[in-house]
């Protein structure tokens, strides 16, 4: 009888790539569990999720999988053998084909009476029912591990030679393989290594070889005897706690990406406090923070106001009561790094941003779109056009656009590309530019990512809009629009960023005018084709997903976007109006009536004309006409004042008149004049009913 225990599999390796450790650990665990489940070696109920714990350190990939069987259960197989017409001779005896087929299946002597005779579609066939023994853990785990190692997300394979001369290909050399089912070693191999129960702990803090006595004791044994925290989450929290304790009243900057990378570099984390010279604080703190985080993996500290402290924290893989040498070594390294940053800053200040702008002519933006200087000229022109629309100084917007890309030529940005914009603001202030211009240089890249802050000033907003629309029109215009998952110029992100700016800041910008003005700036570029129509559709598609994030439903969104609006800033107001309209008791009838009118007008082939009152012969159509005459000025007035809710609510009063019209008036009259007049009346009604949104889209 099969029994279920915890299965432990550990690969002990040379140091694994830290940035890939988390994905490797997860992939190793998930794939091995999946492979065991496929082989029915997991003792779980139908619908129950497998229970397992992934482990990962710089030197090992491991997983503890619970409820693993020693032998998979037997399986009942009902297998088609052959069609009856082939399996039997004319005299009803087994044919040669049947005898050979049964022998191939491992049942050479089974009598024909043991076979099931049944229909297989339209053909009568013989079927064989038999029981197959379940696969053993030894056999199933070997193939499962081989498949898992072959499917790991490894981008660079290392080829190395084992002591026995065998060549092996894997991400890093493997030294040991631990495979335990409860306390029993499962005799399998991986990459030339035979499984046993012996592993190694910390390189410097452990006692050498460590025997794992039971799969369930793996984590405890390595922690207490090997000085290794094998759980990535537990190790990460240990780092976080130590950082916060040493930070005290200061704030520790610990971005998740840095925390994850440091976590993948240590097995027994210990945090120590270091310091750098006060003189380095003359350098913009963003530069200091970036070099310490990016190059040295340090955690910097700030005070309550965000000002950088001269002390920082390092995460070491070595615990000691006398960390002086560790501290001094890190302080010596950071001194060299910060000296470089200070040198770059001092060198950059020798030349103003204005002096750097002409040099952008030597920097290629795109070979079909010219240089960065040509791009800057387009940004200036666009910023000048956008500024008065959003109510800011066009001169300042143009100046900010003129200088916005100049910091690309500084030593600091060359060393740290992440600081583009940030250094532009510092150098603009140092050069005596206005604060509006400095902030424009800083914020014109915003939003850089989903959820990022928007530009905070009118000037920076104008330049940010210009920057994004110029990029979209230019890159799309030369045929480099996104395809499938590929979007090398991040046009989707630029489009969403632009939509967020217009929507959330309620900028009165007409999207089609903006696209046309942007395209006009490329008039000298013969390789660009007009992308405005395609880009408008692209924006509308991005807008759908953005509005869903704002919690509007699909029907509401489509009712507004189907009208092809170009004033994006009005869309949320229109949607709010649609939501309010939908709550009215009259809404359902008017939505249905609107759809009916739409279908009637689609079938109309005549040319609609002005309504002739003398042809309004029915009381119901005269009533509807008179009410429409009274409501239309109210609706249009509210539209002009952007009171979309008021405009839609005004239509509610037409419920009864519309109802009576459809009950009492035959639109498709045999009298051509009456028919065309009634169609014209419905067209005017339809125009008013859909002045805010196509309400027929609201029908559930």
TIRONU-613606 format. One line per field, with one value per residue (C-alpha): residue in one letter; x negated, y negated, z negated. Coordinates in Angstrom, 1 decimal, decimal comma. Each point is the difference from the previous one (the first is absolute). Layout:
N
res <- (A|...)
u <- (X|...)
v <- (Y|...)
w <- (Z|...)
***
This chain:
700
res <- (X|X|X|X|X|X|X|X|X|X|X|X|X|X|X|X|X|X|X|X|X|X|X|X|X|X|X|X|X|X|X|X|X|X|X|X|X|X|X|X|X|X|X|X|X|X|X|X|X|X|X|X|X|X|X|X|X|X|X|X|X|X|X|X|X|X|X|X|X|X|X|X|X|X|X|X|X|X|X|X|X|X|X|X|X|X|X|X|X|X|X|X|X|X|X|X|X|X|X|X|X|X|X|X|X|X|X|X|X|X|X|X|X|X|X|X|X|X|X|X|X|X|X|X|X|X|X|X|X|X|X|X|X|X|X|X|X|X|X|X|X|X|X|X|X|X|X|X|X|X|X|X|X|X|X|X|X|X|X|X|X|X|X|X|X|X|X|X|X|X|X|X|X|X|X|X|X|X|X|X|X|X|X|X|X|X|X|X|X|X|X|X|X|X|X|X|X|X|X|X|X|X|X|X|X|X|X|X|X|X|X|X|X|X|X|X|X|X|X|X|X|X|X|X|X|X|X|X|X|X|X|X|X|X|X|X|X|X|X|X|X|X|X|X|X|X|X|X|X|X|X|X|X|X|X|X|X|X|X|X|X|X|X|X|X|X|X|X|X|X|X|X|X|X|X|X|X|X|X|X|X|X|X|X|X|X|X|X|X|X|X|X|X|X|X|X|X|X|X|X|X|X|X|X|X|X|X|X|X|X|X|X|X|X|X|X|X|X|X|X|X|X|X|X|X|X|X|X|X|X|X|X|X|X|X|X|X|X|X|X|X|X|X|X|X|X|X|X|X|X|X|X|X|X|X|X|X|X|X|X|X|X|X|X|X|X|X|X|X|X|X|X|X|X|X|X|X|X|X|X|X|X|X|X|X|X|X|X|X|X|X|X|X|X|X|X|X|X|X|X|X|X|X|X|X|X|X|X|X|X|X|X|X|X|X|X|X|X|X|X|X|X|X|X|X|X|X|X|X|X|X|X|X|X|X|X|X|X|X|X|X|X|X|X|X|X|X|X|X|X|X|X|X|X|X|X|X|X|X|X|X|X|X|X|X|X|X|X|X|X|X|X|X|X|X|X|X|X|X|X|X|X|X|X|X|X|X|X|X|X|X|X|X|X|X|X|X|X|X|X|X|X|X|X|X|X|X|X|X|X|X|X|X|X|X|X|X|X|X|X|X|X|X|X|X|X|X|X|X|X|X|X|X|X|X|X|X|X|X|X|X|X|X|X|X|X|X|X|X|X|X|X|X|X|X|X|X|X|X|X|X|X|X|X|X|X|X|X|X|X|X|X|X|X|X|X|X|X|X|X|X|X|X|X|X|X|X|X|X|X|X|X|X|X|X|X|X|X|X|X|X|X|X|X|X|X|X|X|X|X|X|X|X|X|X|X|X|X|X|X|X|X|X|X|X|X|X|X|X|X|X|X|X|X|X|X|X|X|X|X|X|X|X|X|X|X|X|X|X|X|X|X|X|X|X|X|X|X|X|X|X|X|X|X|X|X|X|X|X|X|X|X|X|X|X|X|X|X|X|X|X|X|X|X|X|X|X|X|X|X|X|X|X|X|X|X|X|X|X|X)
u <- (0,0|-1,3|-0,9|-0,3|-2,8|-1,8|-2,5|-3,1|-2,1|-3,0|-2,6|-3,2|-1,7|-2,6|1,4|3,1|0,8|1,6|2,5|1,2|0,1|3,7|1,3|-2,3|1,2|3,6|-0,3|-2,0|2,7|3,1|-1,3|-1,1|3,4|1,8|-2,0|0,7|3,7|0,0|-1,4|2,6|-2,6|1,7|2,6|2,5|3,8|1,7|-0,1|-2,5|-3,2|-3,4|-1,7|-3,7|-2,6|-2,6|-3,5|-2,8|-3,4|-3,0|-1,3|3,1|3,3|2,3|3,6|1,9|3,2|2,5|2,2|-2,2|0,8|-2,5|1,9|2,7|3,4|1,0|1,8|2,9|-0,6|2,7|-1,9|1,2|-1,6|1,3|3,2|2,0|-0,2|-3,8|-0,2|2,1|-0,3|3,1|0,5|0,0|-3,4|-2,7|-2,0|-3,8|0,4|1,8|-2,5|-2,9|1,7|0,8|-3,6|-1,3|2,2|-1,4|3,0|-0,9|2,2|3,1|3,1|2,2|2,9|-1,9|0,2|2,8|1,9|1,5|0,6|-2,7|1,9|1,4|-2,5|0,3|-3,3|-1,6|-1,2|-2,2|0,5|-3,0|-1,8|-3,5|-2,1|-0,9|-3,5|-2,4|-1,3|-3,6|1,0|2,5|-2,3|-3,0|2,0|1,7|-3,3|-1,5|2,9|-0,1|-3,7|0,5|2,9|-1,7|0,0|-3,7|-1,3|-3,7|-1,2|-3,3|-1,9|-2,4|-1,8|0,5|-2,9|0,9|-0,4|3,7|1,0|3,1|2,1|1,9|0,2|-2,7|-2,0|1,9|-1,9|2,6|3,5|2,2|3,2|1,9|3,5|0,6|-3,4|-0,6|-2,5|1,5|-2,8|0,2|-2,6|-0,1|-2,7|-2,3|0,5|1,4|2,6|-0,8|1,0|-3,2|-0,1|-2,1|0,9|-1,4|-3,4|-1,7|2,4|1,0|-1,7|-0,6|2,1|3,5|2,3|3,7|1,6|3,6|1,6|2,1|-3,1|-1,8|0,8|-0,6|-3,3|-1,5|1,0|-1,4|-2,9|-0,8|0,7|2,1|3,5|1,2|3,4|-0,3|3,0|-1,3|-3,5|1,5|2,0|-3,1|-1,8|2,9|0,2|-3,7|0,0|2,9|-1,7|-3,3|1,8|1,5|1,8|-1,3|1,8|-1,7|0,5|0,5|1,6|1,3|-2,3|-3,1|1,4|0,6|-3,5|-1,8|2,1|-1,3|-3,6|0,0|0,8|-0,3|0,6|-1,6|0,4|-2,7|-0,1|-2,6|-0,6|-1,3|-1,5|2,3|-1,7|1,8|3,4|-0,9|0,8|3,7|1,3|1,7|-3,5|-1,4|3,1|-0,1|-3,7|0,3|3,1|-1,0|-3,7|-0,4|3,4|0,0|3,1|-0,1|1,6|1,8|1,5|3,7|-0,2|-1,6|-3,5|-2,8|-2,0|-3,7|0,5|1,2|0,6|-1,6|1,3|-2,9|0,0|-2,2|1,0|-2,7|-0,3|-2,9|1,2|-2,6|-1,7|3,3|1,0|-3,4|0,0|3,4|-0,7|-3,2|1,9|2,9|-2,6|-1,3|3,4|1,2|-3,2|0,8|3,5|-1,4|-2,5|2,8|2,1|-2,8|-1,0|3,6|0,4|-2,7|2,3|3,6|3,0|0,4|-3,6|0,8|3,1|-1,7|-2,1|3,3|-0,4|-2,6|2,3|2,2|3,7|0,9|-1,6|3,4|0,9|-3,2|-2,1|0,9|-0,3|2,6|2,2|-0,5|1,0|3,3|0,5|-0,4|2,5|2,6|-0,5|0,6|3,3|1,1|-0,8|2,8|2,6|-0,7|-0,5|-3,8|-2,8|-1,0|-3,5|-0,8|1,4|-2,2|-3,1|0,6|0,4|-3,2|-2,1|1,9|-2,3|-3,3|-1,0|-0,3|-3,4|-1,2|-2,5|2,4|2,8|-2,4|-1,1|3,6|2,6|2,7|-0,8|1,0|2,4|-1,1|-3,5|1,6|1,9|-3,1|-2,1|2,9|0,1|-3,8|0,1|2,6|3,0|3,4|1,5|2,8|-2,7|-1,9|3,1|0,9|-3,4|0,6|3,7|0,4|-0,6|2,9|1,8|-2,8|2,0|3,4|1,1|-2,9|0,6|1,2|-1,9|0,7|0,0|1,6|-3,4|-1,2|3,5|-0,3|-3,5|1,1|2,9|-2,2|-2,7|2,5|2,0|-3,2|-1,3|3,3|0,5|-3,7|-0,6|3,5|-0,4|-3,2|1,8|-1,2|3,3|0,5|0,6|1,2|-2,2|-2,7|-0,1|-3,7|0,8|2,6|2,7|2,7|-1,5|-0,3|3,6|1,3|-2,1|1,3|3,6|-0,5|-1,4|2,9|2,7|-1,2|-1,1|3,1|-2,0|2,3|-2,1|1,6|-1,8|0,4|-1,4|-2,9|-0,8|0,2|-2,2|-2,5|0,0|-0,5|-3,3|-1,4|0,7|-3,6|-0,3|0,9|-0,1|2,9|3,6|3,1|0,8|2,7|3,0|-1,6|-1,4|3,4|1,4|-3,1|0,8|3,7|-1,0|-2,4|2,7|2,4|-2,4|-0,8|3,7|0,6|-2,6|2,1|2,8|2,4|1,7|-0,4|3,5|-0,6|-3,4|1,2|2,9|-2,4|-3,0|2,3|0,6|-3,7|-0,6|-3,1|0,2|-1,3|0,4|3,8|0,2|0,2|2,7|1,9|-0,3|1,2|3,0|0,7|-0,2|2,5|2,3|-0,1|1,6|3,1|3,2|0,5|-3,5|0,8|2,8|-2,0|-3,0|2,3|1,7|-3,4|-1,1|3,3|-0,5|-3,6|1,1|2,8|-2,4|-2,5|2,7|0,9|-1,3|1,5|-1,6|1,1|1,3|1,3|3,2|3,2|2,6|2,8|-0,8|0,3|3,5|0,1|0,5|-2,8|-2,6|1,0|-0,4|-3,4|-1,1|1,1|-1,6|-3,2|0,0|0,2|-2,6|-2,6|-1,1|-0,3|-2,0|-2,4|-0,4|-1,0|-2,4|-1,7|-0,6|-1,2|3,0|0,3|2,0|2,5|0,2|0,8|2,5|1,9|0,7|1,9|3,0|0,5|0,8|3,8|-0,1|-2,4|2,2|3,2|-1,8|-0,9|3,4|2,0|-2,2|-0,9|-3,5|-0,2|3,2|0,9|0,0|-3,6|0,3|1,3|-2,5|-3,0|1,3|0,4|-3,5|-1,3|1,8|-1,6|-3,4|0,3|1,1|-2,9|-2,5|1,2|0,2|-3,6|-1,5|-2,0|-0,3|1,5|2,5|1,1|-3,3|1,4|2,4|-0,9)
v <- (0,0|-3,4|-2,5|-3,8|-2,1|-3,2|0,1|-2,2|-0,8|-2,3|-1,0|-1,4|-2,2|-2,7|-3,6|-0,5|-3,2|-2,2|-1,8|3,4|1,8|-0,7|1,1|3,0|1,1|-0,4|1,7|2,9|0,6|-0,5|2,2|2,8|0,0|-0,1|2,9|2,1|-0,8|1,1|3,3|0,3|0,1|-2,7|1,2|-2,8|-0,1|-1,1|-3,9|-0,1|-2,1|1,6|-0,9|-0,9|-2,5|-1,4|-0,9|-2,0|-1,3|-1,2|3,6|2,2|0,7|2,1|0,9|2,0|1,6|1,4|3,1|1,8|3,6|2,9|1,5|-1,6|1,8|2,6|-1,2|1,6|-0,2|0,5|0,1|0,4|3,0|0,3|-0,4|3,3|0,1|0,3|2,0|2,9|2,4|1,0|3,0|-2,1|1,1|-2,6|-1,4|-0,2|-3,7|0,5|2,5|-2,3|-3,0|1,8|1,3|-3,6|-1,1|2,7|2,3|2,7|2,8|-1,9|1,6|-2,0|0,4|-2,3|-2,8|-2,6|-0,3|-3,5|-2,8|-2,6|-2,7|1,8|2,9|3,0|0,7|2,3|-1,7|1,5|-0,8|0,5|-1,4|-1,5|-0,2|-3,5|-1,5|0,1|-3,2|1,0|0,3|-2,9|-2,4|0,6|-0,9|-2,9|-1,5|0,4|-1,8|-2,7|-0,8|-0,1|-2,5|-2,5|-3,6|-0,1|-2,6|0,7|3,7|0,8|3,1|1,5|3,3|2,3|1,7|3,2|-1,8|-0,3|-3,3|-1,5|-3,0|-2,0|-3,5|0,6|3,1|2,4|1,6|2,0|1,4|0,7|2,0|1,3|1,5|-0,3|1,5|2,2|-1,0|0,3|1,3|-2,3|-2,2|-3,5|-1,3|2,8|-0,3|2,9|-0,9|0,4|-1,8|-2,1|-3,7|-3,0|-3,0|-3,5|-0,3|-1,5|0,4|3,7|3,2|1,5|3,0|0,1|3,1|-0,7|2,8|-0,6|-2,1|-1,9|-1,0|-1,7|-3,6|0,4|1,9|-2,4|-3,0|1,4|2,1|-1,6|-3,7|-0,2|-1,5|2,0|-1,7|-3,1|-1,7|0,7|-1,3|-3,1|-0,8|0,5|-2,5|-2,5|0,3|-0,6|-3,0|-1,6|0,7|-1,6|-2,9|-1,1|-3,3|-0,4|1,2|2,8|0,1|3,6|0,4|3,5|0,6|-0,8|2,1|3,0|-0,3|-0,2|2,9|2,1|-0,8|1,3|3,1|-1,3|-3,8|-2,4|-3,8|-2,4|-3,8|-2,0|-3,7|-2,3|-3,5|-3,0|-1,8|2,3|-1,4|-3,0|2,4|0,4|2,8|1,8|0,7|1,3|2,1|1,5|0,9|1,6|2,0|0,9|0,6|1,2|1,3|-2,2|-1,3|-3,8|-1,9|-3,3|-2,2|-0,6|-2,7|2,2|-1,4|2,5|1,1|0,7|3,4|3,0|3,7|3,0|3,6|2,5|3,8|0,2|-0,4|-1,1|-1,8|-2,0|-1,5|-2,7|1,4|0,4|-3,6|-1,5|2,0|-1,2|-3,6|0,1|1,2|-2,5|-2,8|0,8|0,2|-3,3|-1,7|0,9|-1,4|-3,2|-0,3|0,5|-2,7|-2,5|0,6|-0,3|-3,4|-1,5|0,0|-1,4|1,9|-2,7|0,7|3,7|-0,4|-0,6|3,2|2,0|-0,3|2,8|2,3|2,2|0,2|2,4|0,3|-0,7|-2,8|-1,9|-1,2|-0,8|-3,7|0,4|1,7|-2,8|-2,5|2,0|0,1|-3,8|-0,6|2,4|-1,4|-3,5|1,2|2,0|-2,6|-2,6|2,8|1,1|-3,6|-0,2|-2,3|1,2|-1,7|2,0|3,2|-0,4|-0,7|3,1|2,1|-1,6|1,1|3,3|2,3|-1,8|2,1|3,0|-1,3|-0,3|2,3|0,8|1,1|1,9|2,0|0,2|-0,1|0,3|-3,6|-1,7|-2,8|0,0|-1,3|-2,4|-1,7|-0,3|-1,5|-2,3|-1,4|-0,3|-1,9|-2,5|1,2|-0,5|2,6|0,7|0,8|2,2|2,0|0,3|1,6|2,3|1,1|0,1|3,7|0,6|2,3|2,5|3,0|1,2|-1,9|-2,5|-3,6|-2,5|-3,2|-2,5|-3,3|-1,4|-0,5|3,5|1,3|-1,8|1,4|3,5|0,0|-1,2|2,6|2,9|-1,0|-0,7|3,4|1,7|-1,8|0,3|3,7|1,1|-2,1|2,0|3,3|1,1|0,3|2,7|3,6|2,7|0,0|-2,1|-3,7|-1,0|-3,7|0,4|-1,7|1,6|-1,5|-3,4|0,1|0,9|-2,6|-2,7|1,1|-0,1|-3,5|-1,3|1,8|-0,5|-3,6|-0,7|-1,7|-1,5|1,5|1,4|3,3|-0,2|-3,6|1,1|2,9|-2,2|-2,7|2,7|1,4|-3,4|-0,3|2,8|-1,8|0,2|3,7|1,9|3,5|-0,6|0,6|-1,5|2,2|-2,2|2,2|3,2|-1,7|-1,3|3,6|1,1|-2,7|1,0|3,6|-0,9|-2,2|3,0|1,8|-3,2|-0,8|3,6|-0,7|-3,0|2,5|-0,9|3,0|1,1|-1,2|-3,5|-0,3|1,2|-2,4|-3,0|1,3|1,1|-3,8|-0,4|-2,8|-2,2|-2,0|2,7|-2,3|0,2|3,8|0,7|-2,7|1,6|3,4|-1,4|-1,4|3,3|1,7|-2,5|0,4|3,8|-0,3|-1,7|2,0|-1,4|1,1|3,6|-1,1|-2,8|2,3|2,4|-2,7|-1,5|3,4|0,3|-3,5|0,9|3,1|-1,9|-2,8|2,6|1,5|-3,4|-0,7|-3,4|-3,4|-1,5|-3,5|-2,7|0,9|-1,5|-0,7|0,2|3,7|0,8|1,3|2,3|-1,4|2,2|-1,3|-3,6|0,5|1,6|-2,8|-2,8|1,7|0,5|-3,7|-0,9|2,5|-0,6|-3,5|1,3|3,0|-2,1|-2,7|2,6|1,6|-3,4|-0,3|3,6|1,0|3,5|1,4|-2,9|0,6|3,6|-0,4|-2,6|2,8|2,0|-2,4|1,4|3,5|-0,3|-1,8|2,5|2,9|-1,6|-0,6|3,6|1,2|-2,3|-0,9|2,1|-1,2|1,9|-1,5|0,7|-3,8|-0,9|-3,6|1,2|2,8|-2,3|-2,7|2,6|1,3|-3,5|-0,4|3,2|-1,1|-3,3|2,0|2,5|-2,9|-1,4|3,4|0,8|-3,4|1,3|3,7|2,7|1,1|3,0|1,6|0,1|2,7|3,1)
w <- (0,0|0,9|-2,7|0,2|-1,5|0,5|2,9|-0,1|3,1|-0,3|2,6|-1,6|2,6|0,5|-0,6|2,1|1,9|-2,7|2,2|1,3|-3,3|-0,9|3,5|0,0|-3,4|0,9|3,3|-1,5|-2,6|2,2|2,8|-2,2|-1,8|3,4|1,3|-3,1|0,2|3,6|-1,0|-2,8|-2,7|-2,1|-2,5|0,3|0,5|3,2|0,1|-2,9|0,7|-0,6|-3,2|0,3|-1,2|2,4|-1,3|1,6|-1,1|2,0|0,0|0,1|1,7|-2,1|-0,7|-2,6|1,5|-2,4|0,5|2,6|0,6|0,1|2,8|2,3|-0,2|2,6|3,0|1,9|3,7|2,7|3,2|3,6|1,6|3,6|2,0|0,1|3,8|-0,3|-3,2|1,2|2,9|2,0|-2,1|-3,2|-1,2|-1,0|2,9|0,2|-0,5|-3,3|-1,3|0,8|-1,5|-3,3|-0,2|0,5|-2,9|-2,2|0,0|2,5|-1,5|-1,0|1,5|2,3|-2,5|-2,4|2,5|-0,1|3,3|0,4|2,4|0,5|1,8|3,1|-0,1|-2,3|-1,7|-2,6|-3,2|-2,7|-3,7|-2,3|-3,1|0,2|-3,2|-1,1|0,6|-3,0|-1,5|1,1|3,6|0,0|-1,8|2,3|3,1|-1,8|-1,2|3,5|1,5|-2,6|0,5|3,7|-0,4|-2,4|1,3|0,6|2,5|-0,2|-0,2|-1,5|1,4|-2,5|-0,6|-3,0|-1,7|1,9|3,3|0,8|1,6|-1,6|1,1|-2,7|-1,3|-2,7|-1,0|-2,3|-2,9|-2,0|0,4|-3,0|0,6|-3,0|-0,3|-3,7|-1,2|3,0|2,7|3,5|2,3|3,0|1,7|1,4|2,3|-0,9|-3,8|-2,0|-2,7|-3,7|-3,2|-0,5|0,7|-1,0|-2,1|0,0|1,7|-3,1|-3,0|0,3|-1,1|3,5|1,1|-1,5|0,0|0,6|-2,0|1,2|2,8|-2,6|-2,0|3,0|-0,8|-3,7|0,4|2,5|-2,2|-3,3|1,3|3,3|-0,8|3,2|0,3|3,0|0,2|2,3|-1,7|-3,5|0,9|1,6|-3,1|-2,2|2,1|-0,2|-3,8|-0,4|2,3|-1,9|-3,4|1,0|1,8|-3,3|0,4|3,5|3,1|2,0|3,7|1,0|3,4|0,6|2,9|-2,1|-2,9|2,3|1,5|-3,3|-1,3|2,8|-0,9|-3,6|-1,9|-3,6|0,2|-2,5|0,3|-1,0|-0,1|2,0|0,7|2,7|-0,1|-0,5|2,9|2,5|-1,0|2,4|2,8|0,9|-2,3|2,8|1,5|-3,3|-0,6|3,4|0,0|-3,5|1,0|3,5|-0,2|-3,7|-1,0|-3,1|-1,9|-0,5|-2,8|0,0|-2,8|-0,5|2,8|2,6|-0,4|0,5|-3,1|0,1|-1,4|2,0|-0,5|1,6|0,0|-0,4|0,3|-3,0|-3,6|-2,4|-3,3|1,4|3,3|0,1|3,1|1,8|-0,8|1,0|3,3|1,0|-1,0|2,1|3,0|-0,4|-0,3|3,4|1,5|-1,5|1,1|3,5|-0,3|-1,5|2,9|2,6|-1,7|-0,1|3,6|1,2|-1,7|2,2|2,9|0,0|1,4|2,6|1,2|0,3|2,1|3,4|-0,7|0,2|3,8|-0,3|-1,9|2,1|-1,1|2,7|3,4|1,7|-2,3|-0,3|-3,0|-3,6|0,9|2,7|-2,6|-2,4|2,6|0,5|-3,8|-0,2|2,8|-1,6|-3,5|1,4|1,5|-3,0|-2,7|0,8|0,3|-3,6|-1,2|-0,6|1,2|3,5|-0,3|-3,1|1,5|3,1|-2,2|-2,1|3,2|1,4|-2,9|-0,9|1,8|-0,5|-3,1|2,3|0,8|-3,6|-1,6|-2,8|2,2|2,2|-3,1|-1,4|2,7|-2,7|-1,0|3,3|-0,9|-3,6|0,9|2,5|-2,8|-2,2|2,8|1,1|-3,5|-0,2|3,4|-1,4|1,9|-1,5|-2,3|2,5|2,7|-2,5|-1,0|3,7|0,6|-2,9|0,5|3,8|-0,1|-2,4|-0,3|0,6|-1,0|-1,1|-3,2|0,3|-1,0|2,7|0,8|-2,9|1,9|3,1|1,7|-0,7|1,2|3,3|0,7|-1,2|2,4|2,8|-0,7|0,0|3,1|2,0|-0,9|0,9|3,4|1,0|-0,8|1,2|3,2|1,0|-0,5|-3,4|-1,7|-2,7|1,3|-2,3|-3,1|1,6|-0,7|0,0|-0,2|-2,8|2,1|-2,1|-3,1|1,6|1,2|-3,4|-1,7|2,4|-0,6|-3,8|0,2|2,1|-2,0|-3,5|0,6|2,1|2,8|2,7|2,8|3,1|0,7|3,8|0,1|-2,1|2,3|3,1|-1,6|-0,9|3,5|1,4|-1,8|2,1|3,3|1,1|-0,7|3,2|-1,5|-2,4|1,0|-1,6|-3,0|-1,6|0,8|-1,1|-3,1|-0,9|0,0|-2,0|-2,6|-0,2|-0,5|-2,8|-1,5|-0,3|-2,3|-2,0|-0,5|-1,3|-2,6|-1,0|-0,7|2,9|1,7|3,6|1,1|-1,5|1,6|3,4|-0,1|-0,2|2,1|2,9|0,5|0,9|-2,5|0,6|-3,2|-2,4|-3,0|0,3|0,0|-3,7|-0,3|2,8|-1,7|-3,3|1,8|1,6|-3,4|-1,4|3,0|-0,4|-3,5|1,4|0,3|3,5|1,1|1,1|2,3|1,5|0,6|1,8|2,0|0,9|1,4|1,9|1,5|1,0|1,9|1,7|1,2|1,2|2,3|1,3|3,5|0,4|-0,6|-3,3|0,2|-2,2|-1,9|1,6|-2,7|2,6|0,4|-3,7|0,4|-3,1|-3,5|-1,4|2,6|-0,6|-3,7|0,4|2,4|-2,4|-3,0|2,0|1,0|-3,7|-1,3|2,7|-1,2|-3,6|1,1|2,2|-2,7|-2,5|2,5|0,5|-3,7|-0,2|-2,2|1,6|-2,8|0,3|3,8|-0,4|-2,8|2,1|2,5|-2,7|0,5|3,5|-1,2|0,4|3,3|1,6|-1,3|1,5|3,3|0,5|-1,1|2,2|3,0|3,0|1,0|3,3|1,4|3,6|0,4|0,9|-1,3|-3,4|-0,2|0,7|-2,5|-2,7|0,7|-0,3|-3,3|-1,3|1,2|-2,0|-3,0|0,4|0,2|-3,3|-1,7|0,9|-0,6|-3,0|0,9|2,1|-2,6|2,1|-1,1|-3,6|0,9|-2,0)
***
